[in-house]
Amino acid sequence: MNRRGLAGWFLLAPAFLWLAAFFVVPFAVMALYSVWRREGTQLVREASLANYEAFLSKSYFLDALFNSLEITAVTVVLSVLFAYPLAYILAFLVPRRWQRLGLVLAILPFWTSYLVRSYSWLLVLSENGVISQTLVTLGLLSETMSFANSNGATILGFVHFFTMLLALTIYANLVQISPNYRRAAEDLGASRLQSFIHVVLPLSLPGVMIGAFITFVLAIGDYITPQILGGNRELVMPQAILLQVQRRADFPMASAMSLVLMLVVSAVFLASARWLKMDRV
């Protein structure tokens, strides 16, 4: 190996060591724990699939998984529907000299703590919050009521955060689309709507899918927002996993559930892998 090759490996070594120490080794330990089991207060170090069988046989574990998938799917769809028009306006309708200001305004929500945003929505959705008081004032409700501690509240908190994240991802893809493509479509007789449907939308799908996948990963693994806004009425997978650790100290079961969640994310990644790339257009 020449000196350039050695220098390359030397520069890559810190990244490989970091990946090994904080991903490969913890993942291997978690995989090992998942095939052990807990009996009483004892950890039985014998390989078995008992934890996975328990997960598939107990309805409350499956309910937590399906609840996570439902909340995440709705969050992704709504975030895309809100984010795409915003990204389109920033990319094509806002003058270039004002686009930087628009991007700054779009990322303003990221300047606030994620925890603070969740508690802020809890105050807004509470029984004495702005929404409840406004509906009572308008005569739409006879008495105040809480809109928190529900899946709808969790989805609202997610969409508020991920819409901006998706908008930035889609915007980065839209600005790469050459305006000559749209001009060519219009020269051939296409209307603006036809130009969007047949030119802009297909070329922007990679950015949409990348943003949607990032949203899926972050939402399905999030614990804070479902805990604050959703309460404990309908658990999601991160909440169910933490309960196994905190209340039962059942680390093998928690490890198995974590691996199941990773398999779900991996399956979604494989299903959308063909879109998860940004080709230059």
ZADO-1210 file (C-alpha; in nm, 4 decimals, padded with zeros to 6 digits):
<atoms>
<atom x="00.0000" y="00.0000" z="00.0000" code="MET" pos="1"/>
<atom x="00.1418" y="00.3404" z="-00.0994" code="ASN" pos="2"/>
<atom x="00.1675" y="00.6411" z="00.1271" code="ARG" pos="3"/>
<atom x="-00.1483" y="00.7997" z="-00.0107" code="ARG" pos="4"/>
<atom x="-00.3458" y="00.4857" z="00.0714" code="GLY" pos="5"/>
<atom x="-00.2025" y="00.4739" z="00.4241" code="LEU" pos="6"/>
<atom x="-00.2844" y="00.8412" z="00.4722" code="ALA" pos="7"/>
<atom x="-00.6417" y="00.7757" z="00.3581" code="GLY" pos="8"/>
<atom x="-00.6892" y="00.4908" z="00.6061" code="TRP" pos="9"/>
<atom x="-00.5324" y="00.7037" z="00.8796" code="PHE" pos="10"/>
<atom x="-00.7830" y="00.9817" z="00.8138" code="LEU" pos="11"/>
<atom x="-01.0734" y="00.7351" z="00.8078" code="LEU" pos="12"/>
<atom x="-00.9657" y="00.5589" z="01.1278" code="ALA" pos="13"/>
<atom x="-01.1353" y="00.8046" z="01.3718" code="PRO" pos="14"/>
<atom x="-01.4662" y="00.7688" z="01.1882" code="ALA" pos="15"/>
<atom x="-01.4433" y="00.3885" z="01.1884" code="PHE" pos="16"/>
<atom x="-01.3507" y="00.3833" z="01.5571" code="LEU" pos="17"/>
<atom x="-01.6407" y="00.6146" z="01.6415" code="TRP" pos="18"/>
<atom x="-01.8822" y="00.3987" z="01.4398" code="LEU" pos="19"/>
<atom x="-01.7545" y="00.0809" z="01.6040" code="ALA" pos="20"/>
<atom x="-01.7638" y="00.2203" z="01.9576" code="ALA" pos="21"/>
<atom x="-02.1042" y="00.3880" z="01.9428" code="PHE" pos="22"/>
<atom x="-02.2967" y="00.1761" z="01.6914" code="PHE" pos="23"/>
<atom x="-02.1485" y="-00.1644" z="01.6123" code="VAL" pos="24"/>
<atom x="-02.0582" y="-00.2631" z="01.9696" code="VAL" pos="25"/>
<atom x="-02.3843" y="-00.1357" z="02.1298" code="PRO" pos="26"/>
<atom x="-02.5857" y="-00.2998" z="01.8521" code="PHE" pos="27"/>
<atom x="-02.4054" y="-00.6319" z="01.9079" code="ALA" pos="28"/>
<atom x="-02.4657" y="-00.6107" z="02.2841" code="VAL" pos="29"/>
<atom x="-02.8336" y="-00.5316" z="02.2285" code="MET" pos="30"/>
<atom x="-02.8687" y="-00.8206" z="01.9832" code="ALA" pos="31"/>
<atom x="-02.7078" y="-01.0528" z="02.2373" code="LEU" pos="32"/>
<atom x="-02.9359" y="-00.9347" z="02.5166" code="TYR" pos="33"/>
<atom x="-03.2414" y="-00.9835" z="02.2963" code="SER" pos="34"/>
<atom x="-03.1876" y="-01.3616" z="02.2830" code="VAL" pos="35"/>
<atom x="-03.1413" y="-01.3883" z="02.6574" code="TRP" pos="36"/>
<atom x="-03.4330" y="-01.3711" z="02.8973" code="ARG" pos="37"/>
<atom x="-03.5201" y="-01.2475" z="03.2415" code="ARG" pos="38"/>
<atom x="-03.6680" y="-01.4835" z="03.4978" code="GLU" pos="39"/>
<atom x="-03.7624" y="-01.3089" z="03.8195" code="GLY" pos="40"/>
<atom x="-03.4609" y="-01.1012" z="03.9102" code="THR" pos="41"/>
<atom x="-03.2173" y="-01.3277" z="03.7272" code="GLN" pos="42"/>
<atom x="-03.0779" y="-01.2855" z="03.3776" code="LEU" pos="43"/>
<atom x="-03.0689" y="-01.6213" z="03.2005" code="VAL" pos="44"/>
<atom x="-02.7840" y="-01.6210" z="02.9484" code="ARG" pos="45"/>
<atom x="-02.9233" y="-01.8911" z="02.7212" code="GLU" pos="46"/>
<atom x="-03.0012" y="-01.8186" z="02.3585" code="ALA" pos="47"/>
<atom x="-03.3714" y="-01.8373" z="02.2725" code="SER" pos="48"/>
<atom x="-03.6380" y="-01.6499" z="02.0790" code="LEU" pos="49"/>
<atom x="-03.8675" y="-01.6226" z="02.3805" code="ALA" pos="50"/>
<atom x="-03.8673" y="-01.2424" z="02.3799" code="ASN" pos="51"/>
<atom x="-03.9646" y="-01.2244" z="02.0130" code="TYR" pos="52"/>
<atom x="-04.2364" y="-01.4849" z="02.0668" code="GLU" pos="53"/>
<atom x="-04.3672" y="-01.2806" z="02.3606" code="ALA" pos="54"/>
<atom x="-04.3711" y="-00.9678" z="02.1491" code="PHE" pos="55"/>
<atom x="-04.5745" y="-01.1358" z="01.8743" code="LEU" pos="56"/>
<atom x="-04.8116" y="-01.3081" z="02.1162" code="SER" pos="57"/>
<atom x="-04.9003" y="-01.0160" z="02.3428" code="LYS" pos="58"/>
<atom x="-05.1494" y="-00.7711" z="02.1982" code="SER" pos="59"/>
<atom x="-05.0290" y="-00.4642" z="02.3893" code="TYR" pos="60"/>
<atom x="-04.6831" y="-00.4918" z="02.2304" code="PHE" pos="61"/>
<atom x="-04.8347" y="-00.5186" z="01.8829" code="LEU" pos="62"/>
<atom x="-05.0742" y="-00.2331" z="01.9613" code="ASP" pos="63"/>
<atom x="-04.7767" y="-00.0127" z="02.0506" code="ALA" pos="64"/>
<atom x="-04.6092" y="-00.0981" z="01.7189" code="LEU" pos="65"/>
<atom x="-04.9223" y="-00.0371" z="01.5113" code="PHE" pos="66"/>
<atom x="-04.9916" y="00.2836" z="01.7031" code="ASN" pos="67"/>
<atom x="-04.6401" y="00.4050" z="01.6226" code="SER" pos="68"/>
<atom x="-04.6839" y="00.3192" z="01.2547" code="LEU" pos="69"/>
<atom x="-05.0226" y="00.4919" z="01.2377" code="GLU" pos="70"/>
<atom x="-04.9015" y="00.8137" z="01.4026" code="ILE" pos="71"/>
<atom x="-04.5848" y="00.8175" z="01.1937" code="THR" pos="72"/>
<atom x="-04.7671" y="00.7542" z="00.8647" code="ALA" pos="73"/>
<atom x="-05.0188" y="01.0335" z="00.9272" code="VAL" pos="74"/>
<atom x="-04.7358" y="01.2653" z="01.0348" code="THR" pos="75"/>
<atom x="-04.5375" y="01.1961" z="00.7176" code="VAL" pos="76"/>
<atom x="-04.8374" y="01.2482" z="00.4872" code="VAL" pos="77"/>
<atom x="-04.9500" y="01.5722" z="00.6526" code="LEU" pos="78"/>
<atom x="-04.5946" y="01.7076" z="00.6733" code="SER" pos="79"/>
<atom x="-04.5402" y="01.6457" z="00.3009" code="VAL" pos="80"/>
<atom x="-04.8729" y="01.8105" z="00.2121" code="LEU" pos="81"/>
<atom x="-04.7840" y="02.1221" z="00.4130" code="PHE" pos="82"/>
<atom x="-04.4136" y="02.1309" z="00.3301" code="ALA" pos="83"/>
<atom x="-04.4281" y="02.0930" z="-00.0477" code="TYR" pos="84"/>
<atom x="-04.6276" y="02.4132" z="-00.1188" code="PRO" pos="85"/>
<atom x="-04.4006" y="02.6056" z="00.1183" code="LEU" pos="86"/>
<atom x="-04.0871" y="02.4738" z="-00.0521" code="ALA" pos="87"/>
<atom x="-04.2353" y="02.5433" z="-00.3967" code="TYR" pos="88"/>
<atom x="-04.3190" y="02.9019" z="-00.3043" code="ILE" pos="89"/>
<atom x="-03.9692" y="02.9595" z="-00.1668" code="LEU" pos="90"/>
<atom x="-03.8000" y="02.8042" z="-00.4696" code="ALA" pos="91"/>
<atom x="-04.0051" y="02.9481" z="-00.7573" code="PHE" pos="92"/>
<atom x="-04.2293" y="03.2325" z="-00.6400" code="LEU" pos="93"/>
<atom x="-04.0151" y="03.4210" z="-00.3890" code="VAL" pos="94"/>
<atom x="-03.7526" y="03.6462" z="-00.5562" code="PRO" pos="95"/>
<atom x="-03.4030" y="03.5097" z="-00.5174" code="ARG" pos="96"/>
<atom x="-03.2903" y="03.8069" z="-00.3075" code="ARG" pos="97"/>
<atom x="-03.5603" y="03.7253" z="-00.0514" code="TRP" pos="98"/>
<atom x="-03.5140" y="03.3475" z="-00.0459" code="GLN" pos="99"/>
<atom x="-03.2414" y="03.3598" z="00.2170" code="ARG" pos="100"/>
<atom x="-03.4726" y="03.5517" z="00.4500" code="LEU" pos="101"/>
<atom x="-03.7470" y="03.2995" z="00.3799" code="GLY" pos="102"/>
<atom x="-03.5145" y="03.0130" z="00.4721" code="LEU" pos="103"/>
<atom x="-03.4181" y="03.1866" z="00.7960" code="VAL" pos="104"/>
<atom x="-03.7844" y="03.2254" z="00.8857" code="LEU" pos="105"/>
<atom x="-03.8420" y="02.8584" z="00.7979" code="ALA" pos="106"/>
<atom x="-03.5742" y="02.7381" z="01.0394" code="ILE" pos="107"/>
<atom x="-03.6810" y="02.9662" z="01.3265" code="LEU" pos="108"/>
<atom x="-03.8716" y="02.6797" z="01.4966" code="PRO" pos="109"/>
<atom x="-03.5418" y="02.4895" z="01.5222" code="PHE" pos="110"/>
<atom x="-03.4014" y="02.7670" z="01.7414" code="TRP" pos="111"/>
<atom x="-03.6409" y="02.6665" z="02.0189" code="THR" pos="112"/>
<atom x="-03.5817" y="02.3612" z="02.2330" code="SER" pos="113"/>
<atom x="-03.7722" y="02.0537" z="02.1166" code="TYR" pos="114"/>
<atom x="-03.8873" y="01.9990" z="02.4753" code="LEU" pos="115"/>
<atom x="-04.0093" y="02.3574" z="02.5069" code="VAL" pos="116"/>
<atom x="-04.2115" y="02.3278" z="02.1850" code="ARG" pos="117"/>
<atom x="-04.3824" y="02.0127" z="02.3096" code="SER" pos="118"/>
<atom x="-04.4769" y="02.1726" z="02.6424" code="TYR" pos="119"/>
<atom x="-04.5953" y="02.4845" z="02.4577" code="SER" pos="120"/>
<atom x="-04.8369" y="02.2733" z="02.2541" code="TRP" pos="121"/>
<atom x="-04.9495" y="02.1062" z="02.5771" code="LEU" pos="122"/>
<atom x="-05.0464" y="02.4483" z="02.7145" code="LEU" pos="123"/>
<atom x="-05.2251" y="02.5414" z="02.3908" code="VAL" pos="124"/>
<atom x="-05.4199" y="02.2138" z="02.3822" code="LEU" pos="125"/>
<atom x="-05.4998" y="02.1965" z="02.7542" code="SER" pos="126"/>
<atom x="-05.8478" y="02.2441" z="02.8971" code="GLU" pos="127"/>
<atom x="-05.7782" y="02.6109" z="02.9677" code="ASN" pos="128"/>
<atom x="-05.5667" y="02.6600" z="02.6572" code="GLY" pos="129"/>
<atom x="-05.6156" y="02.8973" z="02.3658" code="VAL" pos="130"/>
<atom x="-05.8005" y="02.6478" z="02.1430" code="ILE" pos="131"/>
<atom x="-06.0512" y="02.5390" z="02.4068" code="SER" pos="132"/>
<atom x="-06.1196" y="02.8939" z="02.5257" code="GLN" pos="133"/>
<atom x="-06.1640" y="03.0189" z="02.1689" code="THR" pos="134"/>
<atom x="-06.4125" y="02.7450" z="02.0811" code="LEU" pos="135"/>
<atom x="-06.6136" y="02.8218" z="02.3938" code="VAL" pos="136"/>
<atom x="-06.6116" y="03.1936" z="02.3098" code="THR" pos="137"/>
<atom x="-06.7357" y="03.1200" z="01.9570" code="LEU" pos="138"/>
<atom x="-07.0113" y="02.9007" z="02.0976" code="GLY" pos="139"/>
<atom x="-06.8791" y="02.5850" z="01.9334" code="LEU" pos="140"/>
<atom x="-06.8278" y="02.4216" z="02.2740" code="LEU" pos="141"/>
<atom x="-07.0525" y="02.4476" z="02.5774" code="SER" pos="142"/>
<atom x="-06.7608" y="02.4019" z="02.8174" code="GLU" pos="143"/>
<atom x="-06.3854" y="02.3846" z="02.8012" code="THR" pos="144"/>
<atom x="-06.2200" y="02.0548" z="02.7157" code="MET" pos="145"/>
<atom x="-05.8668" y="01.9248" z="02.6743" code="SER" pos="146"/>
<atom x="-05.7325" y="01.8310" z="02.3310" code="PHE" pos="147"/>
<atom x="-05.4076" y="01.6976" z="02.4758" code="ALA" pos="148"/>
<atom x="-05.3252" y="01.3403" z="02.5769" code="ASN" pos="149"/>
<atom x="-05.4315" y="01.1981" z="02.2422" code="SER" pos="150"/>
<atom x="-05.2801" y="01.0722" z="01.9201" code="ASN" pos="151"/>
<atom x="-05.4097" y="01.3846" z="01.7466" code="GLY" pos="152"/>
<atom x="-05.2076" y="01.6040" z="01.9821" code="ALA" pos="153"/>
<atom x="-04.8966" y="01.3959" z="01.9159" code="THR" pos="154"/>
<atom x="-04.9459" y="01.4240" z="01.5407" code="ILE" pos="155"/>
<atom x="-04.9961" y="01.8006" z="01.5692" code="LEU" pos="156"/>
<atom x="-04.6688" y="01.8370" z="01.7597" code="GLY" pos="157"/>
<atom x="-04.4856" y="01.6210" z="01.5075" code="PHE" pos="158"/>
<atom x="-04.6260" y="01.8029" z="01.2040" code="VAL" pos="159"/>
<atom x="-04.5347" y="02.1422" z="01.3512" code="HIS" pos="160"/>
<atom x="-04.1712" y="02.0342" z="01.3721" code="PHE" pos="161"/>
<atom x="-04.1284" y="01.8133" z="01.0662" code="PHE" pos="162"/>
<atom x="-04.3046" y="02.0407" z="00.8175" code="THR" pos="163"/>
<atom x="-04.0135" y="02.2847" z="00.8334" code="MET" pos="164"/>
<atom x="-03.7579" y="02.0037" z="00.8104" code="LEU" pos="165"/>
<atom x="-03.9308" y="01.8592" z="00.5040" code="LEU" pos="166"/>
<atom x="-03.9674" y="02.2009" z="00.3438" code="ALA" pos="167"/>
<atom x="-03.5922" y="02.2558" z="00.3611" code="LEU" pos="168"/>
<atom x="-03.5229" y="01.9121" z="00.2112" code="THR" pos="169"/>
<atom x="-03.7689" y="01.9612" z="-00.0741" code="ILE" pos="170"/>
<atom x="-03.6473" y="02.3156" z="-00.1350" code="TYR" pos="171"/>
<atom x="-03.2893" y="02.1896" z="-00.1731" code="ALA" pos="172"/>
<atom x="-03.4132" y="01.9562" z="-00.4483" code="ASN" pos="173"/>
<atom x="-03.6378" y="02.2092" z="-00.6218" code="LEU" pos="174"/>
<atom x="-03.3649" y="02.4717" z="-00.6636" code="VAL" pos="175"/>
<atom x="-03.1537" y="02.2137" z="-00.8497" code="GLN" pos="176"/>
<atom x="-03.4173" y="02.1752" z="-01.1212" code="ILE" pos="177"/>
<atom x="-03.3105" y="02.3759" z="-01.4223" code="SER" pos="178"/>
<atom x="-03.5689" y="02.6401" z="-01.5218" code="PRO" pos="179"/>
<atom x="-03.5054" y="02.5392" z="-01.8832" code="ASN" pos="180"/>
<atom x="-03.7112" y="02.2236" z="-01.8261" code="TYR" pos="181"/>
<atom x="-04.0184" y="02.4262" z="-01.7344" code="ARG" pos="182"/>
<atom x="-03.9595" y="02.6706" z="-02.0163" code="ARG" pos="183"/>
<atom x="-03.9316" y="02.3832" z="-02.2650" code="ALA" pos="184"/>
<atom x="-04.2576" y="02.2323" z="-02.1382" code="ALA" pos="185"/>
<atom x="-04.4364" y="02.5666" z="-02.1706" code="GLU" pos="186"/>
<atom x="-04.2920" y="02.6198" z="-02.5201" code="ASP" pos="187"/>
<atom x="-04.4432" y="02.2851" z="-02.6170" code="LEU" pos="188"/>
<atom x="-04.7846" y="02.4052" z="-02.5066" code="GLY" pos="189"/>
<atom x="-04.8003" y="02.2798" z="-02.1483" code="ALA" pos="190"/>
<atom x="-04.9832" y="02.4922" z="-01.8938" code="SER" pos="191"/>
<atom x="-04.8220" y="02.5748" z="-01.5590" code="ARG" pos="192"/>
<atom x="-05.0201" y="02.2959" z="-01.3954" code="LEU" pos="193"/>
<atom x="-04.9170" y="02.0449" z="-01.6632" code="GLN" pos="194"/>
<atom x="-04.5561" y="02.1617" z="-01.6359" code="SER" pos="195"/>
<atom x="-04.5690" y="02.1039" z="-01.2616" code="PHE" pos="196"/>
<atom x="-04.7316" y="01.7604" z="-01.2852" code="ILE" pos="197"/>
<atom x="-04.5133" y="01.6233" z="-01.5659" code="HIS" pos="198"/>
<atom x="-04.1820" y="01.8020" z="-01.5021" code="VAL" pos="199"/>
<atom x="-04.1356" y="01.9568" z="-01.1572" code="VAL" pos="200"/>
<atom x="-04.3132" y="01.6964" z="-00.9466" code="LEU" pos="201"/>
<atom x="-04.1318" y="01.3882" z="-01.0889" code="PRO" pos="202"/>
<atom x="-03.7936" y="01.5612" z="-01.0621" code="LEU" pos="203"/>
<atom x="-03.8618" y="01.6663" z="-00.7031" code="SER" pos="204"/>
<atom x="-03.9740" y="01.3231" z="-00.5808" code="LEU" pos="205"/>
<atom x="-03.6237" y="01.2222" z="-00.4614" code="PRO" pos="206"/>
<atom x="-03.6187" y="01.5235" z="-00.2283" code="GLY" pos="207"/>
<atom x="-03.9700" y="01.4438" z="-00.1075" code="VAL" pos="208"/>
<atom x="-03.8805" y="01.0816" z="-00.0377" code="MET" pos="209"/>
<atom x="-03.5585" y="01.1718" z="00.1444" code="ILE" pos="210"/>
<atom x="-03.7444" y="01.4169" z="00.3649" code="GLY" pos="211"/>
<atom x="-04.0291" y="01.1708" z="00.4192" code="ALA" pos="212"/>
<atom x="-03.7866" y="00.8957" z="00.5208" code="PHE" pos="213"/>
<atom x="-03.6020" y="01.1250" z="00.7627" code="ILE" pos="214"/>
<atom x="-03.9378" y="01.2252" z="00.9093" code="THR" pos="215"/>
<atom x="-04.0387" y="00.8598" z="00.9407" code="PHE" pos="216"/>
<atom x="-03.7181" y="00.7656" z="01.1233" code="VAL" pos="217"/>
<atom x="-03.7300" y="01.0590" z="01.3637" code="LEU" pos="218"/>
<atom x="-04.1031" y="01.0296" z="01.4357" code="ALA" pos="219"/>
<atom x="-04.1217" y="00.6545" z="01.4923" code="ILE" pos="220"/>
<atom x="-03.8290" y="00.6661" z="01.7349" code="GLY" pos="221"/>
<atom x="-03.9379" y="00.9779" z="01.9220" code="ASP" pos="222"/>
<atom x="-04.0245" y="00.9490" z="02.2906" code="TYR" pos="223"/>
<atom x="-04.0609" y="01.3096" z="02.4089" code="ILE" pos="224"/>
<atom x="-04.3579" y="01.4305" z="02.2028" code="THR" pos="225"/>
<atom x="-04.5769" y="01.1176" z="02.2517" code="PRO" pos="226"/>
<atom x="-04.4978" y="01.1238" z="02.6244" code="GLN" pos="227"/>
<atom x="-04.5869" y="01.4924" z="02.6704" code="ILE" pos="228"/>
<atom x="-04.8729" y="01.5350" z="02.4235" code="LEU" pos="229"/>
<atom x="-05.0009" y="01.1802" z="02.3896" code="GLY" pos="230"/>
<atom x="-04.9870" y="01.0809" z="02.7541" code="GLY" pos="231"/>
<atom x="-04.9982" y="00.7114" z="02.8371" code="ASN" pos="232"/>
<atom x="-05.3392" y="00.6222" z="02.6978" code="ARG" pos="233"/>
<atom x="-05.2132" y="00.4664" z="02.3753" code="GLU" pos="234"/>
<atom x="-04.8461" y="00.3776" z="02.4007" code="LEU" pos="235"/>
<atom x="-04.6030" y="00.3973" z="02.1123" code="VAL" pos="236"/>
<atom x="-04.3006" y="00.1721" z="02.0804" code="MET" pos="237"/>
<atom x="-04.0441" y="00.4036" z="02.2462" code="PRO" pos="238"/>
<atom x="-04.2740" y="00.4391" z="02.5474" code="GLN" pos="239"/>
<atom x="-04.3307" y="00.0631" z="02.5653" code="ALA" pos="240"/>
<atom x="-03.9561" y="-00.0009" z="02.5439" code="ILE" pos="241"/>
<atom x="-03.8800" y="00.2462" z="02.8211" code="LEU" pos="242"/>
<atom x="-04.1448" y="00.0867" z="03.0429" code="LEU" pos="243"/>
<atom x="-03.9657" y="-00.2464" z="03.0065" code="GLN" pos="244"/>
<atom x="-03.6466" y="-00.0800" z="03.1286" code="VAL" pos="245"/>
<atom x="-03.7816" y="00.1438" z="03.4045" code="GLN" pos="246"/>
<atom x="-04.0595" y="-00.0643" z="03.5597" code="ARG" pos="247"/>
<atom x="-03.9511" y="-00.4214" z="03.4945" code="ARG" pos="248"/>
<atom x="-03.5767" y="-00.3864" z="03.4363" code="ALA" pos="249"/>
<atom x="-03.6324" y="-00.6368" z="03.1553" code="ASP" pos="250"/>
<atom x="-03.3397" y="-00.5409" z="02.9354" code="PHE" pos="251"/>
<atom x="-03.3656" y="-00.8517" z="02.7129" code="PRO" pos="252"/>
<atom x="-03.7286" y="-00.7714" z="02.6237" code="MET" pos="253"/>
<atom x="-03.6452" y="-00.4053" z="02.5679" code="ALA" pos="254"/>
<atom x="-03.3579" y="-00.5096" z="02.3405" code="SER" pos="255"/>
<atom x="-03.5835" y="-00.7383" z="02.1379" code="ALA" pos="256"/>
<atom x="-03.8426" y="-00.4631" z="02.0963" code="MET" pos="257"/>
<atom x="-03.5722" y="-00.2184" z="01.9887" code="SER" pos="258"/>
<atom x="-03.4512" y="-00.4615" z="01.7238" code="LEU" pos="259"/>
<atom x="-03.8064" y="-00.5077" z="01.5984" code="VAL" pos="260"/>
<atom x="-03.8337" y="-00.1313" z="01.5611" code="LEU" pos="261"/>
<atom x="-03.5020" y="-00.1256" z="01.3738" code="MET" pos="262"/>
<atom x="-03.6294" y="-00.3988" z="01.1410" code="LEU" pos="263"/>
<atom x="-03.9379" y="-00.1902" z="01.0631" code="VAL" pos="264"/>
<atom x="-03.7223" y="00.1116" z="00.9798" code="VAL" pos="265"/>
<atom x="-03.4928" y="-00.1079" z="00.7682" code="SER" pos="266"/>
<atom x="-03.7929" y="-00.2471" z="00.5792" code="ALA" pos="267"/>
<atom x="-03.9157" y="00.1041" z="00.5038" code="VAL" pos="268"/>
<atom x="-03.5658" y="00.2009" z="00.3907" code="PHE" pos="269"/>
<atom x="-03.5445" y="-00.0955" z="00.1521" code="LEU" pos="270"/>
<atom x="-03.8914" y="-00.0218" z="00.0161" code="ALA" pos="271"/>
<atom x="-03.7966" y="00.3376" z="-00.0630" code="SER" pos="272"/>
<atom x="-03.4255" y="00.2884" z="-00.1385" code="ALA" pos="273"/>
<atom x="-03.4648" y="00.3591" z="-00.5101" code="ARG" pos="274"/>
<atom x="-03.5895" y="00.7094" z="-00.4249" code="TRP" pos="275"/>
<atom x="-03.3358" y="00.7898" z="-00.1535" code="LEU" pos="276"/>
<atom x="-03.0875" y="00.9592" z="-00.3806" code="LYS" pos="277"/>
<atom x="-03.0530" y="01.3078" z="-00.5172" code="MET" pos="278"/>
<atom x="-02.9528" y="01.3002" z="-00.8834" code="ASP" pos="279"/>
<atom x="-02.8402" y="01.6248" z="-01.0352" code="ARG" pos="280"/>
<atom x="-03.0937" y="01.7522" z="-01.2872" code="VAL" pos="281"/>
</atoms>
